[in-house]
Amino acid sequence: MDNQQPVQPMQPSSDFLNRMDMANGINVEPEKPKKKLSLPIIIGIIVGAIAIVGGIVAVVMISSNSNVQPTVTATTTYPDEPEEDELSEEIIQRNTLRANDLAPLLTALNNYQANNRGELPGDWAGMIRTYIPEGLKDSATGEAYVIADFCNFSESNKCNVNIDELTWEENQHEIYVFLNAACKGNTKEDVIVSHTGKKKAAMFAILEGSKNFLCVSN
């Protein structure tokens, strides 16, 4: 006899066994085939990931750029009558030296009134010659001040002097005397105000730069 290998019985497949179980009344669900990701889905996932990374990079770049200060080029123009903060340092220093230029005039007026029963002088230039022999001088340049005009000031009578039209170029070292008035501030808008008391006077002169005034009153 030939040496023949015994034939191994074929193992029943799982599908066969499932059918046998179903025939015997056993409820066995058939195995479901595993789903594989299609190529379009894989491409969509990759594109989505790239978009998310790009968005994060864009946010970081915008945030970093927001911290960079823009470069600004400022152009300064000077009007005919510059504001105080636009004046040169030399003019500001000269105006600072002039701050007390009219103080001797106020002292002279007080002395005159003390010697004349409180009356106001009729000749202001003569009063200056008597009570300020050295004269009133600009502390910055040494130039002399002169009395330019005086008048009786009230709300109904603003005098013939228009304060808004006074300029350093045209009216420097000129002293204006307003009777029955007092100093309110040192700018054109409010340099003087009417005063109800008699024998009161405000004396003012424009400062270099045509914005501010020196003003003293008794």
C-alpha positions in Angstrom: 0.0 0.0 0.0 1.1 3.5 -0.7 1.9 5.7 2.3 -1.0 8.2 2.0 -1.4 11.0 4.4 -4.7 11.0 6.2 -7.0 13.6 4.8 -7.7 16.3 7.3 -11.3 17.2 7.5 -12.0 20.8 6.4 -12.7 23.2 9.1 -16.1 24.8 8.7 -15.9 28.5 8.0 -17.3 31.1 10.4 -20.0 31.9 7.9 -21.0 28.2 7.8 -21.0 28.0 11.5 -23.2 31.1 11.7 -25.7 29.5 9.3 -25.6 26.3 11.4 -26.3 28.3 14.5 -29.1 30.2 12.8 -30.6 26.8 11.7 -30.4 25.6 15.3 -32.3 28.6 16.4 -29.3 30.6 17.7 -29.5 34.3 16.8 -26.1 35.2 15.6 -25.5 38.4 13.7 -23.2 38.1 10.8 -19.9 39.8 11.0 -19.9 43.3 9.5 -17.1 44.2 7.2 -14.8 46.9 8.5 -15.2 50.3 6.8 -12.2 51.8 5.3 -11.7 55.7 5.0 -12.2 56.8 1.4 -9.6 59.0 -0.2 -11.8 62.2 -0.3 -12.4 61.9 3.5 -8.6 61.6 4.1 -7.9 64.6 1.9 -10.7 66.6 3.7 -9.1 65.9 7.1 -5.7 67.0 5.9 -7.0 70.2 4.4 -8.9 71.0 7.6 -5.8 70.5 9.7 -3.8 72.8 7.4 -6.6 75.5 7.7 -6.5 75.3 11.5 -2.7 75.7 11.6 -2.9 78.6 9.2 -5.5 80.3 11.3 -3.4 80.0 14.4 -0.3 81.4 12.6 -2.4 84.4 11.3 -3.7 85.2 14.8 -0.1 85.1 16.3 1.2 87.5 13.5 -1.7 90.0 14.0 -1.1 90.0 17.7 2.6 90.7 17.3 2.0 93.4 14.7 -0.5 95.2 17.0 2.4 95.9 19.4 4.4 97.8 16.8 3.9 101.6 17.2 3.2 103.5 13.9 5.6 106.1 12.8 4.1 109.6 12.9 5.5 112.6 11.2 4.3 115.9 12.8 4.3 119.2 11.0 4.2 122.3 13.1 3.0 125.6 11.7 3.3 128.9 13.6 0.5 131.5 13.4 1.0 135.2 13.3 0.5 135.3 17.1 1.9 132.0 18.4 0.6 130.3 21.5 2.7 130.4 24.6 3.8 126.8 24.2 4.9 127.5 20.6 7.2 130.4 21.6 10.9 130.0 21.5 12.8 129.3 24.7 14.4 132.7 24.5 11.1 134.5 24.4 9.7 132.5 27.3 12.8 133.3 29.3 12.5 137.1 28.5 8.8 137.0 29.5 9.7 135.3 32.7 12.1 138.1 33.5 9.4 140.7 32.8 6.9 139.1 35.3 7.4 141.9 37.9 8.0 144.8 35.6 4.8 146.7 36.6 5.2 146.1 40.3 7.0 149.4 40.8 4.1 151.2 39.1 1.6 149.7 41.6 3.8 150.8 44.5 4.1 154.3 43.0 0.3 154.5 42.7 -0.3 153.4 46.3 2.2 156.0 47.5 0.6 158.7 45.4 -2.8 157.9 46.8 -1.5 157.8 50.3 -0.2 161.4 49.8 -3.3 162.6 47.9 -6.3 161.5 50.0 -6.8 158.4 47.9 -7.2 160.3 44.6 -6.0 158.8 41.3 -3.3 160.8 39.4 -4.3 162.9 36.5 -0.8 162.9 35.1 0.5 159.3 35.1 3.7 160.1 33.4 4.4 162.8 36.0 3.6 160.4 38.8 6.1 157.9 37.3 8.8 160.6 37.1 8.2 161.5 40.8 7.8 158.1 42.4 10.0 156.0 40.0 13.0 158.3 39.2 14.9 155.6 37.4 11.8 154.9 35.3 9.9 151.7 34.4 12.2 149.5 32.4 11.9 146.1 30.7 13.9 143.7 32.9 14.9 141.6 29.9 16.1 144.4 27.5 16.3 147.5 29.6 13.9 149.4 27.3 11.6 152.0 29.0 7.8 151.6 29.4 5.6 154.5 28.6 2.0 155.4 29.4 0.1 154.9 26.1 -3.5 155.7 27.1 -5.9 155.7 30.0 -9.6 155.9 30.3 -12.6 155.3 32.6 -13.6 151.7 32.1 -17.0 150.2 32.7 -19.3 147.6 31.2 -21.0 150.2 29.0 -17.7 152.0 28.2 -15.0 149.7 27.0 -12.6 152.6 26.2 -11.1 153.2 22.8 -8.5 150.5 23.3 -9.3 147.2 21.7 -7.3 144.7 23.7 -7.7 142.0 21.0 -5.9 144.2 18.5 -2.9 144.9 20.7 0.3 143.1 19.4 3.8 143.0 20.7 5.1 144.3 17.3 3.0 147.4 17.5 2.4 148.0 21.2 5.4 146.7 23.1 6.4 148.6 26.3 3.1 150.5 26.2 1.2 150.7 29.5 -2.6 151.1 29.4 -4.5 152.4 32.4 -8.2 151.6 32.9 -9.8 153.5 35.8 -12.5 151.8 37.8 -11.2 148.4 36.7 -9.2 145.5 38.1 -7.1 142.7 36.8 -8.9 139.5 36.2 -6.3 137.4 34.4 -3.4 137.8 32.0 -4.9 136.8 28.6 -6.7 138.9 26.0 -10.0 137.3 27.0 -10.0 138.3 30.6 -7.1 140.7 31.3 -9.4 143.2 33.1 -12.9 143.5 34.5 -14.9 146.5 35.6 -14.7 147.4 39.3 -17.5 148.9 41.3 -15.2 150.7 43.7 -14.0 154.2 42.9 -10.3 155.2 42.7 -9.4 151.8 41.4 -7.2 151.3 38.4 -5.9 148.4 36.3 -2.5 148.9 34.5 -1.4 146.4 31.9 1.1 145.9 29.1 1.3 143.2 26.5 4.0 140.5 26.7 6.2 139.3 23.9 4.3 136.7 21.8 1.0 138.7 21.8 -0.9 136.2 23.9 -0.4 137.3 27.6 -0.3 140.6 29.5 1.3 141.9 32.6 -1.5 143.4 34.7 -1.6 145.0 38.2 -4.4 146.8 40.0 -4.8 148.5 43.4 
